[in-house]
Protein backbone atom coordinates (compact mmCIF):
# COMPACT_ATOMS: atom_id res chain seq x y z
CA UNK A 1 0.00 0.00 0.00
CA UNK A 2 2.76 2.44 0.90
CA UNK A 3 5.62 1.12 -1.23
CA UNK A 4 6.31 4.40 -3.06
CA UNK A 5 5.94 6.43 0.11
CA UNK A 6 8.17 4.19 2.21
CA UNK A 7 11.48 5.64 1.02
CA UNK A 8 10.35 9.26 1.39
CA UNK A 9 8.50 9.24 4.71
CA UNK A 10 9.88 10.62 7.93
CA UNK A 11 8.94 9.58 11.45
CA UNK A 12 6.08 12.08 11.74
CA UNK A 13 4.57 10.88 8.47
CA UNK A 14 4.70 7.25 9.59
CA UNK A 15 3.03 8.10 12.90
CA UNK A 16 0.22 9.86 11.02
CA UNK A 17 -0.24 6.85 8.75
CA UNK A 18 -0.29 4.47 11.71
CA UNK A 19 -2.85 6.57 13.55
CA UNK A 20 -5.10 6.65 10.48
CA UNK A 21 -4.80 2.88 10.00
CA UNK A 22 -5.69 2.23 13.62
CA UNK A 23 -8.71 4.55 13.47
CA UNK A 24 -9.97 2.73 10.39
CA UNK A 25 -9.29 -0.71 11.90
CA UNK A 26 -6.56 -1.55 9.38
CA UNK A 27 -3.82 -2.44 11.82
CA UNK A 28 -2.66 -5.28 9.56
CA UNK A 29 -1.12 -2.58 7.34
CA UNK A 30 1.23 -1.45 10.10
CA UNK A 31 4.74 -2.63 10.75
CA UNK A 32 5.50 -1.87 14.36
CA UNK A 33 8.96 -3.44 14.22
CA UNK A 34 10.17 -0.91 11.67
CA UNK A 35 8.71 2.01 13.60
CA UNK A 36 10.24 0.81 16.86
CA UNK A 37 13.60 0.26 15.19
CA UNK A 38 13.53 3.78 13.77
CA UNK A 39 12.68 5.19 17.19
CA UNK A 40 15.49 3.32 18.87
CA UNK A 41 18.08 4.19 16.24
CA UNK A 42 17.13 7.87 16.31
CA UNK A 43 17.42 7.85 20.10
CA UNK A 44 20.88 6.29 19.84
CA UNK A 45 21.94 9.01 17.40
CA UNK A 46 20.60 11.74 19.69
CA UNK A 47 22.62 10.45 22.65
CA UNK A 48 25.61 9.66 20.40
CA UNK A 49 25.68 6.01 21.46
CA UNK A 50 27.23 3.91 18.73
CA UNK A 51 27.30 0.91 21.10
CA UNK A 52 23.52 0.95 21.67
CA UNK A 53 22.88 1.59 17.98
CA UNK A 54 24.93 -1.48 17.08
CA UNK A 55 23.00 -3.54 19.64
CA UNK A 56 19.68 -2.47 18.11
CA UNK A 57 20.94 -3.32 14.64
CA UNK A 58 22.29 -6.72 15.72
CA UNK A 59 19.03 -7.57 17.44
CA UNK A 60 17.11 -6.68 14.29
CA UNK A 61 19.36 -8.91 12.22
CA UNK A 62 18.77 -11.77 14.67
CA UNK A 63 14.99 -11.50 14.30
CA UNK A 64 15.24 -11.12 10.53
CA UNK A 65 14.44 -7.43 10.29
CA UNK A 66 16.73 -5.90 7.71
CA UNK A 67 16.41 -2.19 7.10
CA UNK A 68 18.11 0.11 4.66
CA UNK A 69 19.23 2.60 7.27
CA UNK A 70 21.91 5.21 6.83
CA UNK A 71 22.99 6.78 10.09
CA UNK A 72 24.66 10.16 10.03
CA UNK A 73 25.46 12.77 12.63
Backbone as CSV, one residue per row, in Angstrom:
resi,resn,N_x,N_y,N_z,CA_x,CA_y,CA_z,C_x,C_y,C_z
1,UNK,0.812,-1.198,0.000,0.000,0.000,0.000,0.860,1.269,0.000
2,UNK,1.946,1.245,0.747,2.761,2.443,0.898,4.146,2.281,0.291
3,UNK,4.296,1.412,-0.687,5.622,1.117,-1.225,6.341,2.365,-1.747
4,UNK,5.670,3.202,-2.520,6.315,4.402,-3.062,6.635,5.412,-1.977
5,UNK,5.797,5.461,-0.972,5.938,6.431,0.108,7.022,6.036,1.100
6,UNK,7.287,4.746,1.187,8.173,4.190,2.207,9.557,4.826,2.227
7,UNK,10.128,5.085,1.079,11.480,5.643,1.025,11.530,7.140,1.293
8,UNK,10.384,7.813,1.250,10.351,9.263,1.394,9.809,9.720,2.744
9,UNK,9.190,8.842,3.483,8.498,9.236,4.712,9.463,9.459,5.868
10,UNK,9.130,10.425,6.706,9.877,10.619,7.934,9.062,10.038,9.093
11,UNK,9.585,10.173,10.290,8.938,9.575,11.452,7.545,10.145,11.696
12,UNK,7.381,11.444,11.528,6.079,12.081,11.743,5.058,11.551,10.743
13,UNK,5.472,11.402,9.504,4.572,10.876,8.473,4.117,9.464,8.808
14,UNK,5.066,8.620,9.245,4.702,7.248,9.592,3.750,7.210,10.779
15,UNK,3.954,8.062,11.765,3.030,8.100,12.899,1.631,8.496,12.456
16,UNK,1.526,9.448,11.537,0.218,9.861,11.019,-0.461,8.712,10.277
17,UNK,0.308,7.990,9.481,-0.239,6.846,8.751,-0.712,5.772,9.721
18,UNK,0.083,5.488,10.741,-0.293,4.466,11.712,-1.553,4.852,12.464
19,UNK,-1.663,6.100,12.848,-2.852,6.569,13.550,-4.085,6.409,12.668
20,UNK,-3.968,6.786,11.403,-5.096,6.651,10.476,-5.490,5.188,10.293
21,UNK,-4.507,4.310,10.149,-4.805,2.880,9.996,-5.510,2.327,11.222
22,UNK,-5.056,2.708,12.400,-5.693,2.231,13.625,-7.124,2.734,13.740
23,UNK,-7.349,3.985,13.395,-8.705,4.554,13.467,-9.661,3.880,12.497
24,UNK,-9.133,3.386,11.390,-9.971,2.732,10.388,-9.863,1.209,10.465
25,UNK,-9.389,0.723,11.607,-9.286,-0.714,11.896,-8.521,-1.472,10.811
26,UNK,-7.417,-0.908,10.367,-6.560,-1.549,9.380,-5.165,-1.760,9.956
27,UNK,-5.116,-2.278,11.154,-3.824,-2.436,11.819,-2.927,-3.459,11.134
28,UNK,-3.494,-4.308,10.281,-2.663,-5.278,9.560,-1.699,-4.579,8.608
29,UNK,-1.988,-3.334,8.247,-1.123,-2.579,7.341,0.135,-2.064,8.036
30,UNK,0.147,-2.065,9.349,1.234,-1.448,10.100,2.398,-2.399,10.291
31,UNK,3.565,-1.836,10.435,4.741,-2.626,10.747,5.415,-1.988,11.958
32,UNK,5.018,-2.463,13.122,5.502,-1.873,14.361,7.001,-2.068,14.558
33,UNK,7.537,-3.175,14.043,8.964,-3.435,14.219,9.809,-2.353,13.550
34,UNK,9.406,-1.941,12.373,10.170,-0.913,11.666,10.085,0.414,12.396
35,UNK,8.880,0.756,12.863,8.713,2.009,13.601,9.530,2.001,14.875
36,UNK,9.492,0.899,15.611,10.241,0.809,16.863,11.740,0.881,16.592
37,UNK,12.187,0.211,15.545,13.604,0.260,15.192,14.025,1.691,14.870
38,UNK,13.210,2.387,14.094,13.532,3.781,13.769,13.600,4.642,15.014
39,UNK,12.663,4.445,15.927,12.675,5.193,17.190,13.954,4.941,17.969
40,UNK,14.307,3.672,18.100,15.491,3.317,18.872,16.768,3.845,18.226
41,UNK,16.873,3.707,16.922,18.077,4.189,16.243,18.201,5.705,16.323
42,UNK,17.088,6.410,16.189,17.135,7.869,16.313,17.525,8.289,17.726
43,UNK,17.044,7.550,18.716,17.422,7.854,20.098,18.917,7.631,20.298
44,UNK,19.447,6.561,19.723,20.881,6.289,19.836,21.703,7.399,19.190
45,UNK,21.242,7.903,18.062,21.943,9.009,17.397,21.901,10.253,18.269
46,UNK,20.736,10.537,18.847,20.597,11.738,19.691,21.552,11.712,20.877
47,UNK,21.731,10.532,21.480,22.617,10.451,22.646,24.037,10.042,22.251
48,UNK,24.279,9.993,20.941,25.607,9.659,20.403,26.140,8.330,20.931
49,UNK,25.273,7.317,20.957,25.676,6.014,21.464,25.779,5.003,20.322
50,UNK,26.980,4.878,19.790,27.227,3.906,18.735,27.032,2.484,19.258
51,UNK,27.422,2.243,20.507,27.298,0.910,21.095,25.834,0.462,21.134
52,UNK,24.942,1.317,21.624,23.524,0.953,21.675,22.937,0.813,20.273
53,UNK,23.347,1.684,19.359,22.880,1.588,17.977,23.271,0.266,17.342
54,UNK,24.484,-0.177,17.595,24.929,-1.478,17.084,24.141,-2.621,17.707
55,UNK,23.795,-2.507,18.982,22.999,-3.542,19.640,21.601,-3.634,19.030
56,UNK,21.005,-2.484,18.751,19.682,-2.467,18.109,19.770,-3.130,16.742
57,UNK,20.774,-2.753,15.979,20.944,-3.317,14.638,21.172,-4.829,14.689
58,UNK,22.023,-5.283,15.595,22.295,-6.721,15.721,21.041,-7.488,16.123
59,UNK,20.269,-6.922,17.038,19.025,-7.574,17.444,18.065,-7.690,16.261
60,UNK,17.983,-6.640,15.461,17.108,-6.679,14.292,17.557,-7.738,13.296
61,UNK,18.852,-7.872,13.112,19.360,-8.909,12.216,19.018,-10.297,12.742
62,UNK,19.087,-10.475,14.065,18.769,-11.775,14.666,17.316,-12.164,14.441
63,UNK,16.413,-11.182,14.486,14.993,-11.504,14.301,14.573,-11.419,12.836
64,UNK,15.524,-11.124,11.961,15.239,-11.119,10.533,14.734,-9.801,9.986
65,UNK,14.868,-8.749,10.751,14.436,-7.431,10.292,15.631,-6.714,9.694
66,UNK,15.632,-6.556,8.395,16.735,-5.900,7.710,16.213,-4.589,7.145
67,UNK,16.821,-3.512,7.556,16.411,-2.187,7.105,17.520,-1.530,6.318
68,UNK,17.142,-0.715,5.364,18.114,0.111,4.655,18.220,1.406,5.439
69,UNK,19.103,1.434,6.403,19.226,2.599,7.268,20.610,3.198,7.120
70,UNK,20.649,4.485,6.880,21.911,5.208,6.830,21.925,6.136,8.026
71,UNK,22.901,5.953,8.893,22.988,6.778,10.086,24.070,7.823,9.885
72,UNK,23.712,9.068,10.107,24.665,10.161,10.025,24.524,11.029,11.252
73,UNK,25.520,11.858,11.495,25.457,12.775,12.632,24.457,13.856,12.376
